[in-house]
Amino acid sequence: ETVNDILDRYLEYNAHAASYTWKYNEVPLKMDRTLEENGIVDEDETFYELQMEPDEYRQSILLYFNDDLTEL
């Protein structure tokens, strides 16, 4: 699943979602690539092995609004 696929689902909640720059660790994501291809590795197994609670650590993708005057 690419980041664009995630964006398509997110449009249901934010019609202007395509007007945002999506970043992870301050690096813009390549929308035609998967999360893993963008360097976002699923670390659930590591956290399970460390016996961490699921709510103790969350990876975050930050969305930065681009003032591009997109109309619906």
C-alpha angles and dihedrals in degrees: 000000000000127000087251088060089053089047091053091056092045092055087078088068100034118025090195095054091118088061091068132087108229114216139180118193088353092301119118112242122238100239095207092058133076123254090257092050086054091055097260103131123193102244097175093114092052092050090047091052090050088050092236119163111249092238094054095076131029127171111223134210109201122211118212116198116235110208094224098138093237112186125210 
